[in-house]
Amino acid sequence: MLPADCRLSVVIPAYNEELCIASIVERVLAAVPDVLAVGVSDVEVVVVDDGSLDRTAEIAAGLGDSVRVIHHGSNLGYGAALKTGFSQATGDLLGFLDADGTYPPEYFPQLCQAALDGAELVIGSRMSGTESRMPPVRWVGNVLFAALVTLVGGQRVRDSASGMRVLHRHVLSRLYPLPDGLNFTPVMTTRAIHEHLRIVDVPIPYHERAGRSKLSVVRDGARFLQSIIWTALSYNPVRIFGGLGLLALSAALGLSAWFVAVRISGVTTLNLWRVAALYGALVLGVCGVSLYTLGSTFNYLISLFYERPIRQGVFGRPILSPWLDRQFGWMGMLAFVAGVVVGVASLVVGGGRWELVRLWLYLSGSALFILMGVQLMVSWLLMRVLEEISRRDVRIDQDMGGGR
C-alpha cells in the first residue's frame, strides 16, 4: 500500500553516455510537473555512473542539486547499476529508463498513474506503442522473448525486456535476486509473473539510440533465452518439463495408434520405417512420462521452500482435484499391471499359435506400459516421502514452540 505522500525515484544507469546523459536528465526533470499532477508528491533523479571512461559522471554532476550521482569504481553491468540505484533511492515508487534517449520520460506520468491505481509493476511497452523505430532484428527478438515469457509464465506479456518501468518498492523483496547484466529486465518480468504481481503494460513510443548500442543481438539474446528459462525452472519446472513430456507422449500416442491400425490391417512384419517408428514410440513414451514426473517432483521440492503461493502447474493452475501428481500411484499401478497382463498373455496365448516375430506389437506395448508404470509409482512414492518429511519438520517446530 502506497503512502499518501508517495515519492518517485527515477534511476538512470549510465555507462559512457556523455553525449546523451544531459538530454535525458533534463527531459526527466521537465516531466516532473506532469508526474506531480497525477498524485506523486515528489520526484528524485538518481544517476548511477557504472564505471564510465568518459565525462558521463562529470556532466551528470553538473546538472544541479536535484540530480544525485552515484559512482561505480568499475563497470559492473546494467542490472548492477539499477540495483545500486534502488538501494540508494528514497522513493516509494521506483522508476527507471536508459540514458541513451531511446525511452520517453514524458510517459512517466502514465506509468505512475497505473502504479497509483494498483499495478505493482508497470512496463512501458515498446511493442504496443504506435511509434516504434526499433531495428527489425531486435523487434523480432523482442517478439520472440515476449512469447517465450508468456509461454513459460502462463500470462500474456507484450514487452518482456523493456527498459522503462515503474514498480512499488515493497515488491523488490519478491523480485530479487536479479542479475547484474542486460538480462535484468526479462528476468524481472518472469519473476513478477510467477510471484503473482499485478502487471500493467502502458504503450510508449521507442526511438533508436544515438551512437552504437551496447546490446549484442547474439550474445545477449542467448543470455536472455537462458535467463528466462532458468528463472521459470526455479518456480514452475513442470511448465517446461511437463509441456515437453506431453508433447512426447502425444507423439508416442500418434505412433502407437498408427501401429495399431497397421496391425489390424493384417501387417505382422517390420520394415525399416516401422522399426524406426516403433523405436520412436518407445523412446518418446518413456521420455514423456519421465519428463512429466521429473517436472512434478521438482515442483513439489520448490513449493516446500515458498511460504506463499506461486504460479505452478503445466497450465498455470490445477486441472484436476486432487492434483495429478497425487494420482501417479494408481495410474502407475494400473499401467504396470496392464503391461504385465498383456506381456504374459501374448507369450502364453500367442506363443502356441503364432511365430514369436508376430508378437512384436503386443510385447513392445507391454514393455512400454511396465516402464511407464514403474516411473509413475517411483515418482509418487518420492513425493509422498517429501511430503512426510515436510510435515515432520512442521510438527517438530510446533512441538518445540509449545515446549517453550
Secondary structure, 3 states (H helix, E strand, C coil): CCCCCCEEEEEEEECCCCCCHHHHHHHHHHCHHHHHHCCCCEEEEEEEEECCCCCHHHHHHCCCCCEEEEEECCCCCHHHHHHHHHHHCCCCEEEECCCCCCCCHHHHHHHHHHHHCCCCEEEEECCCCCCECCCHHHHHHHHHHHHHHHHHHCCCCCCCCCCCEEEEHHHHHHHCCCCCCCCHHHHHHHHHHHCCCCEEEEECCECCCCCCCCCCHHHHHHHHHHHHHHHHHCCCHHHHHHHHHHHHHHHHHHHHHHHHHHHHCCCCCCCHHHHHHHHHHHHHHHHHHHHHHHHHHHHHHHHCCCCCCCCCCCCCCCCCCCCHHHHHHHHHHHHHHHHHHHHHHHHHHHHCCCCHHHHHHHHHHHHHHHHHHHHHHHHHHHHHHHHHHHHHHHHHHHHHHHHC
